């Protein structure tokens, strides 16, 4: 049995969202958790991100002001029409 290559810090950051969502394959999850156990910087990033998500999940949605909503819709329509021309 060969040794499994460890995640780098960059790879961990690229896979963090999938890890936190529970969407990583078991082997990748194990490799990522092994990296977290050895890298205090990545552990802090992961832990802080996880706690931030937990805080925001508990908040009620904030309604978008009507002028912002209008500008957003206009920008999306403009972008959509440009994409249809390409």
C-alpha positions, 0 to 999 in steps of 0.5 A: 500500500503506497502513501497517500499524498497530503493536501496542500494549503492551496488545495484545501482552500479550493476544496473547503466549500465542498468539505463544509457542504459534506460533498467531498469523496471520503478519501479526499475528506480524510486527506483534507482532515489530515492536513487540518490536523497538521496545519494550524493556519488552515484549521483556523480558516476552516473553523472560522468559515464553519462558525461564520456559516453557522451564525448566518444560518441562524439569521433571518433574511434581510430584505433587499431595498427596492432601488437595489433590487431594480438596479440588480434586475436591470444589470442582469437583464443587460448581461443576459441580452449580451450573452444571447447575442454572442 
